[in-house]
């Protein structure tokens, strides 16, 4: 393994020069645990802890080191862990709103491409895909949609067409990770790019990770037969180096997708409703009693939460009232 294979570049090396003069070495966080980090350097993977100074200086927890971050390390003199002295500037950061809290949660840092993984066996949820696209749009990474488990449907073309209605211009790949039919998605790892995987539990992210690595790095398990849902096979975020180049960051399945909207813009918060509204019969549909309303149809199918729609329509009425 070379450190360049993990995404280190000449530009990052130039920025690191001043820190190197202080006896620090660069590393990349490949695993995050309750008490420590796993950090890869150009020579070894080691255990590291964050300095108290860094913890105290962080404005919020998402400013602390996370999987994918490049960091400045001070090696231990003895058998103790190395220390993370600095978190280097991020080129991208994938956040979501922390569950039950009004703060961002870092999913992965310095990701070039994000695979939004879905499947046709009960998880093909268009509003969820739109929310995941909004999450990626705020990260500075490029989105790619991966329709996994295509061996479970007889209408792959139809499923891809549905996805395309809410993701114009976004590449869509139909794959079967279980059968190692990966449909050319390896090209997204070119030039040692880092790819992050997000999606629900049970869509096959761990199986896809193993297929792309060529080894059983992540544990997998069957989804429940009655609703095609999976349990959280992956319990923490982890970065893996691919033998063919590039890196993968696998993340635990997300039951809910709350976009962390740093700018507090309403249109981002309701991006899923807005996308569905484009398919309503009437362009001025209020999503109340109009015929062929795509938003109400999504609520009826269970694809969209009725309370979100109520909040969206309430916000729309307030905007019209203030404009008069």
C-alpha contacts under 8 A as a table, 3 or more apart, distances in Angstrom:
res1	aa1	res2	aa2	distance
1	X	5	X	6.76
1	X	42	X	7.42
2	X	5	X	5.35
2	X	6	X	7.25
2	X	42	X	5.76
2	X	43	X	7.93
3	X	6	X	5.27
3	X	7	X	7.00
3	X	8	X	5.88
3	X	41	X	6.49
3	X	42	X	4.57
4	X	7	X	5.15
4	X	8	X	4.50
4	X	9	X	6.23
4	X	192	X	7.49
5	X	8	X	7.08
5	X	192	X	5.49
5	X	241	X	7.58
5	X	245	X	6.25
5	X	246	X	6.19
5	X	247	X	7.89
6	X	28	X	7.60
6	X	192	X	6.66
6	X	194	X	7.86
6	X	241	X	6.78
6	X	246	X	6.64
6	X	247	X	6.49
7	X	192	X	5.68
7	X	193	X	6.51
7	X	194	X	7.21
7	X	246	X	7.42
8	X	12	X	6.40
8	X	13	X	7.41
9	X	12	X	5.21
9	X	13	X	6.20
10	X	13	X	4.91
10	X	14	X	6.20
11	X	14	X	5.17
11	X	15	X	6.43
12	X	15	X	5.11
12	X	16	X	6.13
13	X	16	X	4.95
13	X	17	X	6.30
14	X	17	X	5.36
15	X	18	X	7.27
16	X	19	X	5.39
16	X	20	X	6.20
16	X	26	X	7.68
17	X	20	X	5.09
17	X	21	X	6.46
18	X	21	X	5.26
18	X	22	X	7.03
19	X	22	X	5.25
19	X	23	X	7.02
19	X	24	X	5.82
19	X	25	X	7.76
19	X	72	X	7.27
20	X	23	X	5.26
20	X	24	X	4.91
20	X	25	X	6.03
21	X	24	X	7.22
23	X	74	X	7.15
24	X	72	X	5.85
24	X	73	X	5.33
24	X	74	X	5.10
24	X	75	X	7.66
25	X	41	X	7.87
25	X	72	X	5.63
25	X	73	X	5.20
25	X	74	X	6.61
25	X	75	X	7.98
26	X	41	X	6.42
26	X	70	X	6.93
26	X	71	X	5.79
26	X	72	X	4.83
26	X	73	X	6.02
27	X	39	X	5.92
27	X	40	X	5.37
27	X	41	X	4.47
27	X	42	X	7.46
27	X	70	X	5.67
27	X	71	X	5.32
27	X	72	X	6.33
27	X	73	X	6.61
28	X	39	X	5.34
28	X	40	X	5.28
28	X	41	X	6.60
28	X	67	X	7.88
28	X	68	X	6.22
28	X	69	X	5.65
28	X	70	X	4.38
28	X	71	X	5.97
29	X	32	X	7.40
29	X	37	X	6.73
29	X	38	X	5.91
29	X	39	X	4.37
29	X	40	X	6.43
29	X	65	X	7.61
29	X	66	X	6.55
29	X	67	X	4.99
29	X	68	X	5.36
29	X	69	X	5.46
29	X	70	X	6.47
29	X	71	X	7.32
29	X	239	X	7.74
30	X	37	X	7.65
30	X	38	X	5.60
30	X	39	X	5.51
30	X	40	X	6.53
30	X	67	X	5.44
30	X	68	X	6.23
30	X	238	X	5.55
30	X	239	X	4.53
30	X	240	X	7.08
31	X	37	X	5.65
31	X	38	X	4.76
31	X	39	X	6.96
31	X	66	X	7.98
31	X	67	X	5.77
31	X	236	X	7.96
31	X	237	X	6.45
31	X	238	X	4.74
31	X	239	X	6.41
32	X	36	X	6.56
32	X	37	X	4.68
32	X	38	X	6.41
32	X	66	X	6.58
32	X	67	X	6.21
32	X	236	X	7.20
32	X	237	X	6.71
32	X	238	X	7.12
33	X	36	X	5.32
33	X	37	X	5.82
33	X	236	X	7.59
35	X	49	X	7.66
36	X	47	X	6.59
36	X	48	X	5.83
36	X	49	X	5.23
36	X	50	X	7.86
37	X	47	X	5.74
37	X	48	X	5.19
37	X	49	X	6.23
38	X	45	X	6.74
38	X	46	X	5.68
38	X	47	X	4.82
38	X	48	X	6.25
39	X	45	X	5.53
39	X	46	X	5.44
39	X	47	X	6.27
39	X	48	X	6.67
40	X	43	X	7.75
40	X	44	X	5.96
40	X	45	X	4.16
40	X	46	X	6.42
41	X	44	X	5.42
41	X	45	X	6.08
46	X	81	X	7.67
46	X	82	X	7.56
47	X	81	X	5.49
47	X	82	X	6.42
48	X	81	X	4.96
48	X	82	X	4.48
48	X	83	X	5.24
48	X	84	X	6.51
49	X	81	X	6.52
49	X	82	X	6.37
49	X	83	X	4.92
49	X	84	X	5.99
50	X	54	X	6.76
50	X	55	X	7.22
50	X	65	X	7.86
50	X	83	X	5.56
50	X	84	X	4.71
50	X	85	X	6.83
51	X	54	X	5.41
51	X	55	X	6.62
51	X	83	X	6.20
51	X	84	X	6.10
51	X	85	X	6.13
52	X	55	X	5.04
52	X	56	X	6.09
53	X	56	X	5.22
53	X	57	X	6.13
54	X	57	X	5.13
54	X	58	X	6.24
54	X	64	X	7.35
54	X	85	X	7.00
54	X	86	X	7.19
55	X	58	X	5.45
55	X	64	X	6.85
58	X	61	X	6.63
58	X	63	X	5.62
58	X	64	X	6.37
59	X	63	X	6.71
60	X	63	X	5.70
60	X	64	X	7.62
60	X	103	X	7.91
61	X	64	X	5.52
61	X	105	X	7.61
62	X	65	X	7.65
62	X	66	X	7.85
62	X	104	X	6.36
62	X	105	X	5.79
62	X	106	X	5.34
64	X	87	X	7.30
65	X	69	X	6.15
65	X	71	X	7.66
65	X	87	X	6.10
66	X	69	X	5.68
66	X	106	X	6.91
66	X	107	X	7.69
66	X	108	X	6.62
66	X	109	X	6.81
67	X	107	X	7.51
67	X	108	X	5.44
67	X	109	X	6.29
67	X	237	X	6.60
67	X	238	X	6.46
67	X	239	X	6.78
67	X	249	X	7.81
68	X	108	X	5.67
68	X	109	X	4.57
68	X	110	X	5.71
68	X	111	X	7.17
68	X	239	X	6.86
68	X	249	X	7.60
69	X	87	X	6.85
69	X	88	X	7.18
69	X	90	X	7.06
69	X	108	X	7.76
69	X	109	X	5.28
69	X	110	X	6.32
70	X	87	X	6.32
70	X	88	X	5.56
70	X	89	X	7.95
70	X	90	X	7.85
71	X	84	X	6.46
71	X	85	X	7.41
71	X	86	X	5.61
71	X	87	X	4.55
71	X	88	X	5.38
72	X	84	X	5.86
72	X	85	X	5.56
72	X	86	X	5.02
72	X	87	X	6.50
72	X	88	X	7.16
73	X	82	X	6.53
73	X	83	X	5.61
73	X	84	X	4.75
73	X	85	X	5.81
73	X	86	X	7.43
74	X	82	X	5.68
74	X	83	X	5.29
74	X	84	X	6.59
74	X	85	X	6.82
75	X	81	X	7.45
75	X	82	X	4.55
75	X	83	X	6.64
76	X	79	X	6.81
76	X	80	X	5.78
76	X	81	X	5.92
76	X	82	X	4.93
76	X	83	X	7.41
77	X	80	X	7.52
84	X	87	X	7.52
90	X	93	X	6.70
90	X	109	X	6.54
90	X	110	X	5.65
91	X	109	X	7.71
91	X	110	X	5.25
91	X	111	X	7.74
91	X	140	X	7.48
92	X	109	X	5.84
92	X	110	X	4.71
92	X	111	X	5.94
92	X	112	X	7.36
92	X	139	X	5.48
92	X	140	X	5.10
92	X	141	X	6.14
93	X	106	X	7.05
93	X	107	X	7.69
93	X	108	X	6.06
93	X	109	X	4.48
93	X	110	X	6.06
93	X	111	X	6.97
93	X	139	X	4.99
93	X	140	X	7.08
93	X	141	X	7.86
94	X	106	X	6.02
94	X	107	X	5.43
94	X	108	X	5.29
94	X	109	X	6.23
94	X	111	X	7.66
94	X	135	X	7.17
94	X	136	X	6.57
94	X	138	X	7.52
94	X	139	X	4.88
94	X	141	X	7.94
95	X	104	X	5.97
95	X	105	X	5.41
95	X	106	X	4.64
95	X	107	X	5.56
95	X	108	X	7.45
95	X	135	X	6.90
95	X	139	X	7.04
95	X	259	X	7.60
95	X	260	X	6.40
96	X	104	X	5.66
96	X	105	X	5.37
96	X	106	X	6.78
96	X	107	X	7.17
96	X	135	X	6.70
96	X	257	X	7.30
96	X	258	X	6.02
96	X	259	X	5.00
96	X	260	X	4.79
97	X	101	X	7.33
97	X	102	X	6.88
97	X	103	X	5.92
97	X	104	X	4.68
97	X	105	X	5.80
97	X	257	X	7.90
97	X	258	X	5.21
97	X	259	X	5.48
97	X	260	X	4.36
97	X	261	X	7.95
98	X	101	X	5.37
98	X	102	X	6.77
98	X	103	X	5.81
98	X	104	X	5.54
98	X	105	X	5.08
98	X	258	X	7.73
99	X	258	X	7.86
103	X	260	X	7.54
104	X	260	X	5.78
106	X	109	X	7.43
107	X	237	X	7.42
107	X	251	X	7.22
108	X	111	X	6.72
108	X	196	X	7.16
108	X	237	X	7.84
108	X	249	X	7.26
110	X	194	X	7.37
111	X	114	X	7.08
111	X	141	X	6.09
111	X	193	X	7.61
111	X	194	X	5.12
111	X	195	X	5.85
111	X	196	X	6.24
112	X	140	X	7.92
112	X	141	X	4.95
112	X	142	X	6.32
112	X	193	X	5.88
112	X	194	X	5.33
112	X	195	X	6.02
112	X	196	X	7.96
113	X	141	X	5.24
113	X	142	X	4.64
113	X	143	X	5.90
113	X	144	X	7.05
113	X	188	X	7.20
113	X	193	X	7.53
113	X	194	X	6.52
113	X	195	X	4.76
113	X	196	X	6.39
114	X	136	X	7.02
114	X	141	X	6.53
114	X	142	X	6.09
114	X	143	X	5.01
114	X	144	X	6.02
114	X	195	X	5.46
114	X	196	X	4.67
114	X	197	X	5.87
114	X	198	X	7.29
115	X	143	X	6.27
115	X	144	X	4.91
115	X	145	X	5.61
115	X	146	X	6.17
115	X	195	X	6.85
115	X	196	X	6.04
115	X	197	X	4.88
115	X	198	X	6.37
116	X	129	X	7.51
116	X	132	X	7.03
116	X	133	X	7.82
116	X	143	X	7.06
116	X	144	X	6.09
116	X	145	X	4.72
116	X	146	X	5.90
116	X	197	X	6.26
116	X	198	X	5.28
116	X	199	X	5.86
117	X	145	X	6.08
117	X	146	X	4.77
117	X	147	X	6.09
117	X	148	X	6.70
117	X	197	X	6.84
117	X	198	X	6.10
117	X	199	X	5.14
117	X	200	X	7.75
117	X	203	X	6.57
117	X	204	X	7.77
117	X	205	X	6.82
118	X	123	X	6.16
118	X	124	X	6.15
118	X	145	X	7.63
118	X	146	X	6.29
118	X	147	X	5.15
118	X	148	X	6.03
118	X	199	X	6.33
118	X	200	X	7.28
118	X	203	X	5.52
119	X	122	X	7.12
119	X	123	X	5.43
119	X	124	X	5.71
119	X	147	X	5.30
119	X	148	X	4.95
119	X	149	X	5.76
119	X	150	X	7.25
119	X	203	X	5.49
120	X	123	X	5.95
120	X	124	X	5.22
120	X	147	X	7.38
120	X	148	X	7.57
120	X	149	X	6.94
120	X	150	X	6.92
120	X	152	X	7.05
120	X	153	X	6.60
120	X	159	X	7.18
121	X	124	X	7.21
121	X	149	X	7.73
121	X	152	X	6.70
121	X	153	X	7.61
121	X	228	X	6.06
122	X	125	X	7.96
122	X	227	X	6.69
122	X	228	X	5.77
122	X	229	X	7.64
123	X	200	X	7.58
123	X	203	X	7.21
123	X	228	X	7.65
123	X	229	X	7.92
124	X	159	X	7.99
125	X	128	X	5.42
125	X	129	X	6.42
125	X	303	X	5.99
126	X	129	X	5.02
126	X	130	X	6.28
126	X	162	X	7.77
126	X	163	X	6.64
126	X	166	X	7.01
126	X	272	X	7.76
126	X	303	X	7.42
127	X	130	X	5.04
127	X	131	X	6.30
127	X	272	X	4.65
127	X	273	X	7.02
127	X	275	X	7.79
127	X	276	X	7.42
127	X	303	X	6.73
127	X	304	X	6.48
128	X	131	X	5.10
128	X	132	X	6.21
128	X	257	X	7.10
128	X	272	X	7.14
129	X	132	X	5.05
129	X	133	X	6.10
129	X	163	X	7.99
129	X	166	X	7.90
129	X	272	X	7.94
130	X	133	X	4.97
130	X	134	X	6.23
130	X	166	X	6.54
130	X	167	X	7.39
130	X	271	X	6.51
130	X	272	X	5.01
130	X	275	X	7.26
131	X	134	X	5.01
131	X	135	X	6.25
131	X	257	X	6.63
131	X	258	X	7.61
131	X	259	X	6.80
131	X	271	X	6.57
131	X	272	X	5.78
132	X	135	X	4.91
132	X	136	X	6.26
132	X	199	X	7.94
132	X	257	X	7.02
132	X	259	X	7.77
133	X	136	X	5.08
133	X	137	X	5.99
133	X	143	X	6.88
133	X	167	X	7.88
134	X	137	X	4.96
134	X	138	X	6.50
134	X	259	X	7.06
134	X	268	X	6.72
134	X	271	X	7.06
135	X	138	X	5.57
135	X	139	X	6.81
135	X	259	X	5.53
135	X	260	X	7.36
136	X	139	X	5.10
136	X	140	X	7.16
136	X	141	X	6.34
136	X	142	X	7.15
136	X	143	X	6.27
137	X	140	X	6.33
137	X	141	X	7.05
137	X	142	X	7.55
137	X	143	X	7.57
143	X	170	X	6.55
143	X	171	X	7.64
144	X	170	X	6.00
144	X	171	X	5.20
144	X	172	X	6.14
144	X	173	X	7.83
145	X	170	X	7.10
145	X	171	X	6.21
145	X	172	X	4.73
145	X	173	X	6.33
146	X	172	X	5.82
146	X	173	X	4.88
146	X	174	X	6.07
146	X	175	X	7.00
147	X	150	X	6.83
147	X	160	X	7.65
147	X	172	X	7.19
147	X	173	X	5.97
147	X	174	X	4.73
147	X	175	X	6.09
148	X	174	X	6.09
148	X	175	X	4.91
148	X	176	X	5.30
148	X	177	X	6.65
148	X	203	X	6.87
148	X	204	X	6.95
149	X	152	X	5.75
149	X	153	X	7.93
149	X	175	X	6.42
149	X	176	X	4.70
149	X	177	X	6.87
149	X	178	X	7.41
149	X	203	X	7.72
149	X	204	X	7.65
150	X	153	X	5.65
150	X	156	X	6.36
150	X	174	X	6.39
150	X	175	X	5.98
150	X	176	X	5.64
151	X	154	X	7.66
151	X	176	X	6.43
153	X	156	X	6.32
155	X	158	X	5.26
155	X	159	X	6.35
156	X	159	X	5.14
156	X	160	X	6.19
156	X	174	X	7.43
157	X	160	X	5.20
157	X	161	X	6.11
158	X	161	X	5.00
158	X	162	X	6.29
159	X	162	X	5.18
159	X	163	X	6.43
160	X	163	X	5.09
160	X	164	X	6.11
160	X	172	X	7.22
160	X	174	X	7.70
161	X	164	X	5.01
161	X	165	X	6.55
162	X	165	X	5.47
162	X	166	X	7.50
163	X	166	X	5.78
163	X	167	X	6.32
164	X	167	X	4.93
164	X	168	X	5.77
164	X	170	X	7.80
164	X	172	X	7.85
165	X	168	X	6.52
166	X	275	X	5.90
166	X	276	X	7.46
167	X	170	X	5.58
173	X	183	X	6.55
173	X	185	X	7.04
174	X	182	X	7.69
174	X	183	X	6.68
175	X	180	X	7.98
175	X	181	X	5.51
175	X	182	X	4.94
175	X	183	X	5.83
176	X	179	X	5.36
176	X	180	X	6.02
176	X	181	X	4.99
176	X	182	X	6.32
177	X	180	X	4.73
177	X	181	X	5.97
177	X	182	X	6.35
177	X	204	X	7.39
177	X	207	X	6.00
177	X	208	X	4.90
177	X	211	X	6.01
178	X	181	X	7.72
178	X	207	X	6.43
178	X	208	X	7.46
178	X	211	X	7.58
180	X	211	X	6.07
182	X	185	X	6.03
182	X	186	X	7.62
184	X	187	X	6.14
185	X	188	X	5.91
186	X	189	X	5.70
186	X	190	X	7.60
186	X	212	X	7.48
187	X	190	X	5.52
188	X	193	X	7.15
188	X	195	X	7.55
189	X	192	X	5.87
189	X	193	X	4.82
189	X	194	X	6.57
189	X	195	X	6.88
189	X	245	X	6.57
189	X	246	X	4.92
189	X	247	X	7.18
190	X	193	X	5.88
190	X	245	X	6.92
190	X	246	X	6.62
191	X	245	X	7.39
191	X	246	X	6.97
192	X	245	X	5.31
192	X	246	X	3.76
192	X	247	X	6.89
193	X	245	X	7.90
193	X	246	X	4.83
193	X	247	X	6.45
194	X	246	X	5.61
194	X	247	X	4.58
194	X	248	X	5.82
194	X	249	X	7.37
195	X	246	X	7.72
195	X	247	X	6.17
195	X	248	X	4.97
195	X	249	X	6.22
196	X	248	X	5.78
196	X	249	X	4.57
196	X	250	X	6.15
196	X	251	X	7.63
197	X	205	X	6.68
197	X	248	X	7.48
197	X	249	X	6.21
197	X	250	X	5.22
197	X	251	X	6.19
198	X	205	X	7.54
198	X	250	X	7.34
198	X	251	X	6.13
198	X	252	X	7.68
198	X	253	X	6.95
198	X	254	X	7.68
199	X	203	X	6.97
199	X	205	X	7.53
199	X	253	X	5.69
199	X	254	X	6.08
200	X	203	X	6.04
200	X	253	X	4.53
200	X	254	X	4.90
200	X	255	X	5.99
201	X	204	X	7.61
201	X	229	X	6.61
201	X	230	X	4.87
201	X	231	X	5.89
201	X	232	X	5.77
201	X	233	X	7.65
201	X	252	X	7.24
201	X	253	X	4.08
201	X	254	X	6.37
201	X	255	X	7.10
202	X	205	X	7.62
202	X	222	X	7.66
202	X	223	X	5.62
202	X	228	X	7.11
202	X	229	X	5.38
202	X	230	X	3.79
202	X	231	X	6.63
202	X	232	X	7.82
202	X	253	X	7.56
203	X	230	X	7.55
204	X	207	X	5.10
204	X	208	X	5.98
205	X	208	X	5.00
205	X	209	X	6.06
205	X	250	X	7.08
206	X	209	X	4.92
206	X	210	X	6.23
206	X	218	X	5.60
206	X	219	X	6.85
206	X	220	X	6.14
206	X	233	X	7.57
206	X	234	X	7.07
206	X	250	X	7.11
207	X	210	X	5.14
207	X	211	X	6.20
207	X	218	X	7.40
207	X	220	X	6.37
208	X	211	X	5.04
208	X	212	X	6.16
209	X	212	X	5.23
209	X	213	X	6.12
209	X	217	X	7.69
209	X	218	X	7.24
209	X	248	X	7.20
209	X	250	X	7.04
210	X	213	X	5.06
210	X	214	X	5.84
210	X	215	X	5.34
210	X	216	X	5.14
210	X	217	X	5.79
210	X	218	X	6.36
211	X	214	X	5.14
211	X	215	X	6.81
211	X	216	X	7.95
212	X	242	X	7.28
213	X	216	X	7.87
213	X	217	X	7.65
213	X	240	X	7.92
213	X	241	X	7.74
213	X	242	X	5.30
213	X	243	X	6.79
216	X	219	X	7.16
218	X	234	X	7.31
219	X	233	X	6.40
219	X	234	X	7.32
220	X	233	X	6.02
221	X	230	X	7.82
221	X	233	X	6.84
222	X	230	X	6.96
223	X	228	X	5.34
223	X	229	X	5.23
223	X	230	X	4.32
223	X	231	X	7.17
224	X	227	X	6.00
224	X	228	X	5.05
224	X	229	X	5.35
224	X	230	X	6.12
225	X	228	X	5.42
225	X	229	X	7.77
230	X	233	X	7.86
232	X	235	X	6.16
232	X	252	X	6.26
232	X	253	X	5.98
233	X	252	X	7.35
234	X	237	X	7.56
234	X	250	X	7.70
234	X	251	X	6.65
234	X	252	X	4.85
234	X	253	X	7.25
235	X	251	X	7.75
235	X	252	X	5.48
236	X	251	X	6.37
236	X	252	X	5.97
237	X	249	X	6.75
237	X	250	X	5.75
237	X	251	X	4.63
237	X	252	X	6.58
238	X	249	X	5.47
238	X	250	X	5.69
238	X	251	X	6.94
239	X	247	X	6.66
239	X	248	X	5.51
239	X	249	X	4.31
239	X	250	X	6.64
240	X	247	X	5.49
240	X	248	X	5.15
240	X	249	X	6.38
241	X	245	X	7.16
241	X	246	X	6.21
241	X	247	X	4.44
241	X	248	X	6.50
242	X	245	X	5.16
242	X	246	X	5.57
242	X	247	X	5.48
242	X	248	X	7.21
243	X	246	X	7.96
254	X	257	X	6.57
259	X	269	X	6.91
261	X	264	X	5.16
261	X	265	X	6.82
261	X	268	X	7.20
261	X	269	X	7.09
264	X	269	X	7.93
265	X	268	X	5.67
265	X	269	X	6.70
266	X	269	X	5.06
266	X	270	X	6.36
267	X	270	X	5.29
267	X	271	X	5.78
267	X	274	X	7.71
268	X	271	X	4.94
270	X	273	X	5.39
270	X	274	X	6.24
270	X	308	X	7.75
270	X	312	X	6.58
271	X	274	X	5.01
271	X	275	X	6.11
272	X	275	X	5.26
272	X	276	X	6.46
273	X	276	X	5.26
273	X	277	X	6.08
273	X	295	X	6.72
273	X	309	X	6.92
273	X	312	X	7.54
274	X	277	X	5.06
274	X	278	X	6.73
275	X	278	X	5.61
275	X	279	X	7.73
276	X	279	X	5.64
276	X	280	X	7.33
276	X	294	X	6.02
276	X	295	X	5.76
277	X	280	X	5.27
277	X	285	X	7.75
277	X	293	X	7.63
277	X	294	X	6.13
277	X	295	X	5.84
278	X	283	X	7.31
279	X	293	X	7.69
279	X	294	X	5.72
280	X	283	X	6.69
280	X	285	X	6.77
280	X	292	X	6.16
280	X	293	X	4.71
280	X	294	X	4.81
280	X	295	X	7.20
281	X	285	X	7.58
281	X	291	X	7.29
281	X	292	X	5.60
281	X	293	X	6.32
281	X	294	X	7.77
282	X	285	X	5.15
282	X	290	X	7.99
282	X	293	X	7.86
285	X	288	X	7.86
285	X	290	X	6.51
285	X	293	X	7.19
286	X	289	X	7.77
286	X	290	X	7.28
286	X	313	X	7.05
287	X	290	X	6.45
287	X	293	X	6.08
287	X	295	X	6.30
287	X	296	X	6.21
287	X	313	X	7.63
288	X	296	X	7.60
290	X	293	X	6.13
292	X	297	X	7.78
293	X	296	X	5.56
293	X	297	X	6.26
294	X	297	X	4.99
294	X	298	X	6.20
295	X	298	X	5.17
295	X	299	X	6.48
295	X	304	X	7.84
295	X	309	X	7.78
296	X	299	X	5.01
296	X	300	X	6.20
297	X	300	X	5.03
297	X	301	X	6.29
298	X	301	X	5.13
298	X	302	X	6.26
298	X	303	X	5.13
298	X	304	X	5.46
299	X	302	X	5.08
299	X	303	X	5.80
299	X	304	X	4.69
299	X	305	X	6.05
299	X	306	X	5.91
300	X	303	X	7.61
301	X	304	X	7.71
302	X	305	X	7.01
304	X	308	X	7.59
304	X	309	X	7.79
305	X	308	X	5.41
305	X	309	X	6.70
306	X	309	X	5.14
306	X	310	X	6.24
307	X	310	X	4.95
307	X	311	X	6.17
308	X	311	X	5.06
308	X	312	X	6.12
309	X	312	X	4.94
309	X	313	X	6.14
310	X	313	X	5.28
310	X	314	X	6.04
311	X	314	X	5.09
311	X	315	X	6.10
312	X	315	X	5.14
312	X	316	X	6.21
313	X	316	X	4.94
313	X	317	X	6.19
314	X	317	X	5.19
314	X	318	X	6.28
315	X	318	X	5.12
315	X	319	X	6.20
316	X	319	X	5.10
316	X	320	X	6.29
317	X	320	X	5.15
317	X	321	X	6.13
318	X	321	X	5.09
318	X	322	X	6.18
319	X	322	X	5.27
319	X	323	X	6.23
320	X	323	X	5.15
320	X	324	X	6.66
321	X	324	X	5.56
